Every structure is written in C-alpha cells, then in structure tokens.
Amino acid sequence: MKSDDGAAKSRGRGKKMADEEGREEKRVYDRYDLTPEEARQDHRDMLRFLAINVLFGMGLGILIAGSLLWFDIGGLWTHVVRSRHPVVSALLLFVPLSLTFGSVVVGSAIMTMPYKRKKEL
C-alpha cells in the first residue's frame, strides 16, 4: 500500500515540474508555423481574396436584378414603377440577390481553393 501512495506522490511531483518547465519555455516555432509577420500577411491576402470574390458576386447579383427589371420579366419593372415607393421595391429586389450571389461566389471560391502549406520543408 505504501509503495502505491509514494508512486502517486512522485507522479504528482513530476507532473508539477513538467508544468513549470512548460511555462518557462519560450515559444519555439515549428518549421510549419508561420511567424507573426507571415501570419498577418496571410490574413491580409485571405481578406483581399474574400473581398474580391464577394464584390464580384454582388456585382453579378446586381446585374441579374437589373436584367430582370430591364427585360420586365414577370412585369417587375411595371410593378416597381407603379408602386408608391419604387426605391424600396427596387432595393427589395437588388439587395437579396446581391447578398445571395456574393455569398455563393465566396463559398465556391473557398471550396475550390487548393490546399498548400505556407512553409514547406
């Protein structure tokens, strides 16, 4: 029985010492880790990629909404022009289509991105 208690105590001390050593160690970068500067640049590149794709998708949505009005499909142009608040009616057509197409283009761009490590061996 005594040997079990002693082993448990020594395991507890060993764990405590390992925790203290872990706290004292400075962060050592693995060869696959990015430095903070590289990570910032990577984030900027990704945000730029997302912004370009969302703007393209929103432009596509606005183009489609404009063509629906231009060709008077389903009498949309007639209804918008004859409504009490034509601006609100047009916004109710343009905004959802631009948001939908923007999110679809961003989603498809993210899903088709090739996977590659930033730092190779």
N, CA and C atoms as a LAMMPS dump frame, in Angstrom:
ITEM: TIMESTEP
0
ITEM: NUMBER OF ATOMS
363
ITEM: BOX BOUNDS ff ff ff
-5.0000000000000000e+02 5.0000000000000000e+02
-5.0000000000000000e+02 5.0000000000000000e+02
-5.0000000000000000e+02 5.0000000000000000e+02
ITEM: ATOMS id mol type element x y z
1 1 1 N 0.812 -1.186 0
2 1 2 C 0 0 0
3 1 3 C 0.859 1.255 0
4 2 1 N 1.932 1.222 0.827
5 2 2 C 2.787 2.393 0.91
6 2 3 C 3.437 2.72 -0.423
7 3 1 N 3.843 1.705 -1.137
8 3 2 C 4.515 1.95 -2.408
9 3 3 C 3.577 2.615 -3.41
10 4 1 N 2.294 2.288 -3.352
11 4 2 C 1.328 2.921 -4.253
12 4 3 C 1.174 4.399 -3.934
13 5 1 N 1.124 4.726 -2.644
14 5 2 C 0.993 6.129 -2.253
15 5 3 C 2.226 6.926 -2.667
16 6 1 N 3.385 6.339 -2.481
17 6 2 C 4.625 7.01 -2.853
18 6 3 C 4.719 7.224 -4.348
19 7 1 N 4.247 6.238 -5.119
20 7 2 C 4.277 6.368 -6.576
21 7 3 C 3.33 7.459 -7.032
22 8 1 N 2.173 7.547 -6.391
23 8 2 C 1.206 8.581 -6.763
24 8 3 C 1.761 9.959 -6.453
25 9 1 N 2.436 10.075 -5.285
26 9 2 C 3.013 11.368 -4.924
27 9 3 C 4.124 11.765 -5.887
28 10 1 N 4.964 10.792 -6.257
29 10 2 C 6.061 11.118 -7.167
30 10 3 C 5.526 11.474 -8.556
31 11 1 N 4.443 10.819 -8.978
32 11 2 C 3.835 11.195 -10.264
33 11 3 C 3.284 12.609 -10.21
34 12 1 N 2.706 12.97 -9.07
35 12 2 C 2.172 14.32 -8.905
36 12 3 C 3.269 15.362 -8.964
37 13 1 N 4.409 15.06 -8.318
38 13 2 C 5.532 15.996 -8.354
39 13 3 C 6.106 16.121 -9.759
40 14 1 N 6.195 14.995 -10.457
41 14 2 C 6.72 15.016 -11.821
42 14 3 C 5.84 15.832 -12.749
43 15 1 N 4.544 15.702 -12.581
44 15 2 C 3.616 16.466 -13.417
45 15 3 C 3.739 17.954 -13.122
46 16 1 N 3.877 18.289 -11.823
47 16 2 C 4.002 19.686 -11.438
48 16 3 C 5.274 20.289 -12.016
49 17 1 N 6.361 19.549 -11.981
50 17 2 C 7.622 20.044 -12.526
51 17 3 C 7.532 20.219 -14.041
52 18 1 N 6.85 19.305 -14.696
53 18 2 C 6.703 19.419 -16.148
54 18 3 C 5.877 20.644 -16.503
55 19 1 N 4.841 20.936 -15.695
56 19 2 C 4.022 22.122 -15.944
57 19 3 C 4.84 23.394 -15.777
58 20 1 N 5.686 23.418 -14.731
59 20 2 C 6.517 24.598 -14.502
60 20 3 C 7.514 24.797 -15.634
61 21 1 N 8.085 23.717 -16.122
62 21 2 C 9.03 23.822 -17.23
63 21 3 C 8.331 24.313 -18.486
64 22 1 N 7.106 23.863 -18.697
65 22 2 C 6.356 24.279 -19.877
66 22 3 C 6.062 25.764 -19.866
67 23 1 N 5.819 26.303 -18.67
68 23 2 C 5.525 27.732 -18.57
69 23 3 C 6.767 28.579 -18.824
70 24 1 N 7.906 28.055 -18.391
71 24 2 C 9.136 28.821 -18.515
72 24 3 C 9.694 28.822 -19.928
73 25 1 N 9.349 27.822 -20.721
74 25 2 C 9.881 27.75 -22.081
75 25 3 C 9.292 28.853 -22.943
76 26 1 N 10.116 29.407 -23.779
77 26 2 C 9.625 30.38 -24.746
78 26 3 C 9.04 29.637 -25.926
79 27 1 N 8.231 30.325 -26.701
80 27 2 C 7.581 29.715 -27.858
81 27 3 C 8.633 29.427 -28.912
82 28 1 N 8.76 28.175 -29.281
83 28 2 C 9.681 27.77 -30.337
84 28 3 C 8.832 27.428 -31.548
85 29 1 N 9.125 28.058 -32.672
86 29 2 C 8.33 27.842 -33.871
87 29 3 C 8.73 26.551 -34.558
88 30 1 N 7.731 25.799 -34.908
89 30 2 C 7.937 24.595 -35.695
90 30 3 C 8.245 25.033 -37.12
91 31 1 N 8.797 24.15 -37.91
92 31 2 C 9.142 24.55 -39.277
93 31 3 C 7.907 24.808 -40.133
94 32 1 N 6.722 24.356 -39.683
95 32 2 C 5.495 24.604 -40.437
96 32 3 C 4.733 25.816 -39.917
97 33 1 N 5.124 26.34 -38.763
98 33 2 C 4.45 27.5 -38.193
99 33 3 C 4.838 28.76 -38.957
100 34 1 N 3.905 29.694 -38.989
101 34 2 C 4.186 30.993 -39.587
102 34 3 C 4.638 31.947 -38.494
103 35 1 N 5.546 32.822 -38.833
104 35 2 C 5.915 33.868 -37.893
105 35 3 C 4.749 34.844 -37.818
106 36 1 N 4.686 35.687 -36.795
107 36 2 C 3.573 36.636 -36.705
108 36 3 C 3.445 37.537 -37.936
109 37 1 N 4.561 37.953 -38.507
110 37 2 C 4.508 38.809 -39.697
111 37 3 C 3.937 38.042 -40.888
112 38 1 N 4.379 36.798 -41.037
113 38 2 C 3.863 35.976 -42.139
114 38 3 C 2.384 35.677 -41.948
115 39 1 N 1.962 35.482 -40.704
116 39 2 C 0.545 35.223 -40.43
117 39 3 C -0.297 36.452 -40.748
118 40 1 N 0.198 37.643 -40.39
119 40 2 C -0.529 38.878 -40.72
120 40 3 C -0.674 39.037 -42.227
121 41 1 N 0.4 38.798 -42.951
122 41 2 C 0.352 38.904 -44.41
123 41 3 C -0.601 37.871 -44.994
124 42 1 N -0.602 36.673 -44.439
125 42 2 C -1.51 35.626 -44.892
126 42 3 C -2.958 36.03 -44.653
127 43 1 N -3.245 36.641 -43.497
128 43 2 C -4.601 37.103 -43.207
129 43 3 C -5.016 38.213 -44.164
130 44 1 N -4.103 39.14 -44.44
131 44 2 C -4.423 40.213 -45.393
132 44 3 C -4.719 39.646 -46.777
133 45 1 N -3.918 38.682 -47.205
134 45 2 C -4.143 38.062 -48.514
135 45 3 C -5.493 37.36 -48.566
136 46 1 N -5.847 36.67 -47.482
137 46 2 C -7.121 35.956 -47.45
138 46 3 C -8.295 36.931 -47.44
139 47 1 N -8.198 38.014 -46.676
140 47 2 C -9.272 39.005 -46.659
141 47 3 C -9.418 39.683 -48.018
142 48 1 N -8.299 39.936 -48.677
143 48 2 C -8.341 40.513 -50.023
144 48 3 C -9.018 39.545 -50.99
145 49 1 N -8.685 38.274 -50.894
146 49 2 C -9.295 37.231 -51.717
147 49 3 C -10.808 37.191 -51.502
148 50 1 N -11.235 37.245 -50.234
149 50 2 C -12.664 37.217 -49.926
150 50 3 C -13.365 38.473 -50.434
151 51 1 N -12.737 39.636 -50.261
152 51 2 C -13.352 40.892 -50.697
153 51 3 C -13.527 40.925 -52.21
154 52 1 N -12.526 40.483 -52.944
155 52 2 C -12.63 40.465 -54.406
156 52 3 C -13.764 39.554 -54.846
157 53 1 N -13.86 38.381 -54.229
158 53 2 C -14.896 37.439 -54.626
159 53 3 C -16.289 37.903 -54.229
160 54 1 N -16.436 38.507 -53.049
161 54 2 C -17.764 38.975 -52.652
162 54 3 C -18.199 40.149 -53.526
163 55 1 N -17.274 41.018 -53.899
164 55 2 C -17.637 42.129 -54.785
165 55 3 C -18.032 41.624 -56.168
166 56 1 N -17.323 40.623 -56.662
167 56 2 C -17.691 40.032 -57.945
168 56 3 C -19.088 39.416 -57.87
169 57 1 N -19.364 38.668 -56.806
170 57 2 C -20.671 38.036 -56.649
171 57 3 C -21.788 39.049 -56.485
172 58 1 N -21.538 40.103 -55.721
173 58 2 C -22.565 41.133 -55.547
174 58 3 C -22.815 41.873 -56.855
175 59 1 N -21.757 42.114 -57.606
176 59 2 C -21.933 42.731 -58.922
177 59 3 C -22.747 41.85 -59.847
178 60 1 N -22.504 40.558 -59.779
179 60 2 C -23.279 39.608 -60.575
180 60 3 C -24.749 39.621 -60.162
181 61 1 N -25.018 39.681 -58.864
182 61 2 C -26.395 39.75 -58.379
183 61 3 C -27.091 41.025 -58.813
184 62 1 N -26.383 42.141 -58.766
185 62 2 C -26.958 43.415 -59.213
186 62 3 C -27.223 43.374 -60.711
187 63 1 N -26.314 42.766 -61.466
188 63 2 C -26.506 42.624 -62.907
189 63 3 C -27.743 41.78 -63.219
190 64 1 N -27.933 40.709 -62.496
191 64 2 C -29.098 39.85 -62.723
192 64 3 C -30.378 40.572 -62.325
193 65 1 N -30.371 41.27 -61.19
194 65 2 C -31.561 42.021 -60.782
195 65 3 C -31.871 43.123 -61.788
196 66 1 N -30.834 43.796 -62.28
197 66 2 C -31.044 44.83 -63.297
198 66 3 C -31.594 44.261 -64.587
199 67 1 N -31.118 43.078 -64.969
200 67 2 C -31.647 42.468 -66.196
201 67 3 C -33.088 42.007 -66.011
202 68 1 N -33.448 41.576 -64.805
203 68 2 C -34.853 41.226 -64.547
204 68 3 C -35.753 42.442 -64.72
205 69 1 N -35.28 43.586 -64.249
206 69 2 C -36.067 44.81 -64.418
207 69 3 C -36.034 45.29 -65.871
208 70 1 N -34.872 45.245 -66.502
209 70 2 C -34.721 45.739 -67.868
210 70 3 C -35.612 44.989 -68.853
211 71 1 N -35.641 43.67 -68.741
212 71 2 C -36.451 42.867 -69.656
213 71 3 C -37.89 42.714 -69.178
214 72 1 N -38.222 43.336 -68.055
215 72 2 C -39.578 43.344 -67.495
216 72 3 C -40.123 41.923 -67.344
217 73 1 N -39.304 41.055 -66.808
218 73 2 C -39.699 39.664 -66.616
219 73 3 C -40.714 39.603 -65.484
220 74 1 N -41.851 39.011 -65.771
221 74 2 C -42.927 38.913 -64.789
222 74 3 C -43.559 40.253 -64.47
223 75 1 N -43.323 41.245 -65.295
224 75 2 C -43.882 42.57 -65.064
225 75 3 C -43.237 43.288 -63.885
226 76 1 N -42.001 42.915 -63.546
227 76 2 C -41.338 43.518 -62.385
228 76 3 C -41.128 45.023 -62.549
229 77 1 N -40.641 45.426 -63.719
230 77 2 C -40.402 46.855 -63.943
231 77 3 C -41.699 47.644 -63.815
232 78 1 N -42.755 47.098 -64.37
233 78 2 C -44.06 47.763 -64.305
234 78 3 C -44.506 47.906 -62.854
235 79 1 N -44.354 46.858 -62.078
236 79 2 C -44.761 46.918 -60.674
237 79 3 C -43.892 47.885 -59.878
238 80 1 N -42.601 47.901 -60.136
239 80 2 C -41.705 48.806 -59.403
240 80 3 C -42.031 50.253 -59.726
241 81 1 N -42.245 50.556 -60.995
242 81 2 C -42.518 51.935 -61.408
243 81 3 C -43.856 52.422 -60.87
244 82 1 N -44.841 51.552 -60.807
245 82 2 C -46.184 51.95 -60.377
246 82 3 C -46.381 51.89 -58.865
247 83 1 N -45.401 51.428 -58.135
248 83 2 C -45.57 51.327 -56.68
249 83 3 C -45.451 52.701 -56.025
250 84 1 N -45.933 52.795 -54.794
251 84 2 C -45.846 54.056 -54.059
252 84 3 C -44.402 54.414 -53.727
253 85 1 N -43.624 53.396 -53.42
254 85 2 C -42.221 53.59 -53.039
255 85 3 C -41.336 52.755 -53.967
256 86 1 N -41.029 53.281 -55.146
257 86 2 C -40.255 52.488 -56.103
258 86 3 C -38.826 52.175 -55.632
259 87 1 N -38.241 53.05 -54.842
260 87 2 C -36.877 52.8 -54.369
261 87 3 C -36.853 51.59 -53.431
262 88 1 N -37.829 51.526 -52.543
263 88 2 C -37.901 50.4 -51.612
264 88 3 C -38.154 49.105 -52.381
265 89 1 N -39.031 49.173 -53.371
266 89 2 C -39.315 47.981 -54.173
267 89 3 C -38.069 47.503 -54.913
268 90 1 N -37.319 48.437 -55.462
269 90 2 C -36.094 48.061 -56.173
270 90 3 C -35.055 47.495 -55.203
271 91 1 N -34.935 48.097 -54.026
272 91 2 C -33.987 47.582 -53.034
273 91 3 C -34.362 46.176 -52.579
274 92 1 N -35.671 45.913 -52.476
275 92 2 C -36.116 44.577 -52.085
276 92 3 C -35.78 43.539 -53.146
277 93 1 N -35.51 43.963 -54.347
278 93 2 C -35.076 43.05 -55.398
279 93 3 C -33.546 42.967 -55.459
280 94 1 N -32.88 44.114 -55.39
281 94 2 C -31.428 44.156 -55.573
282 94 3 C -30.637 43.607 -54.385
283 95 1 N -31.002 43.979 -53.178
284 95 2 C -30.207 43.605 -52.002
285 95 3 C -30.17 42.094 -51.774
286 96 1 N -31.315 41.399 -51.75
287 96 2 C -31.217 39.944 -51.529
288 96 3 C -30.465 39.209 -52.637
289 97 1 N -30.663 39.629 -53.88
290 97 2 C -29.947 38.961 -54.968
291 97 3 C -28.443 39.209 -54.884
292 98 1 N -28.059 40.434 -54.547
293 98 2 C -26.619 40.708 -54.452
294 98 3 C -25.995 39.969 -53.271
295 99 1 N -26.683 39.895 -52.142
296 99 2 C -26.141 39.157 -50.996
297 99 3 C -26.065 37.66 -51.278
298 100 1 N -27.085 37.131 -51.938
299 100 2 C -27.094 35.702 -52.252
300 100 3 C -25.965 35.346 -53.2
301 101 1 N -25.84 36.093 -54.283
302 101 2 C -24.793 35.782 -55.251
303 101 3 C -23.405 36.05 -54.674
304 102 1 N -23.272 37.08 -53.839
305 102 2 C -21.988 37.336 -53.197
306 102 3 C -21.558 36.187 -52.31
307 103 1 N -22.489 35.669 -51.514
308 103 2 C -22.128 34.558 -50.627
309 103 3 C -21.886 33.268 -51.398
310 104 1 N -22.609 33.056 -52.487
311 104 2 C -22.391 31.85 -53.297
312 104 3 C -21.011 31.887 -53.95
313 105 1 N -20.626 33.024 -54.48
314 105 2 C -19.313 33.133 -55.126
315 105 3 C -18.193 32.969 -54.095
316 106 1 N -18.341 33.557 -52.914
317 106 2 C -17.318 33.394 -51.877
318 106 3 C -17.235 31.936 -51.441
319 107 1 N -18.379 31.304 -51.241
320 107 2 C -18.378 29.897 -50.839
321 107 3 C -17.727 29 -51.867
322 108 1 N -18.05 29.22 -53.129
323 108 2 C -17.447 28.38 -54.169
324 108 3 C -15.956 28.67 -54.322
325 109 1 N -15.553 29.922 -54.121
326 109 2 C -14.125 30.252 -54.204
327 109 3 C -13.349 29.592 -53.069
328 110 1 N -13.921 29.57 -51.876
329 110 2 C -13.241 28.934 -50.745
330 110 3 C -13.155 27.429 -50.95
331 111 1 N -14.24 26.828 -51.431
332 111 2 C -14.241 25.374 -51.601
333 111 3 C -13.309 24.907 -52.714
334 112 1 N -13.045 25.753 -53.699
335 112 2 C -12.165 25.349 -54.794
336 112 3 C -10.713 25.775 -54.582
337 113 1 N -10.413 26.357 -53.42
338 113 2 C -9.029 26.742 -53.133
339 113 3 C -8.169 25.502 -52.986
340 114 1 N -6.993 25.508 -53.601
341 114 2 C -6.098 24.36 -53.404
342 114 3 C -5.466 24.439 -52.021
343 115 1 N -5.258 23.288 -51.422
344 115 2 C -4.604 23.258 -50.114
345 115 3 C -3.101 23.214 -50.324
346 116 1 N -2.407 24.112 -49.691
347 116 2 C -0.946 24.049 -49.708
348 116 3 C -0.427 24.641 -48.41
349 117 1 N 0.665 24.118 -47.969
350 117 2 C 1.295 24.644 -46.768
351 117 3 C 2.001 25.935 -47.111
352 118 1 N 1.994 26.84 -46.159
353 118 2 C 2.691 28.102 -46.377
354 118 3 C 4.202 27.909 -46.314
355 119 1 N 4.623 26.991 -45.486
356 119 2 C 6.058 26.722 -45.366
357 119 3 C 6.289 25.251 -45.651
358 120 1 N 7.019 24.983 -46.663
359 120 2 C 7.369 23.599 -46.99
360 120 3 C 8.709 23.264 -46.354
361 121 1 N 9.052 22.006 -46.402
362 121 2 C 10.326 21.569 -45.806
363 121 3 C 11.412 22.302 -46.471
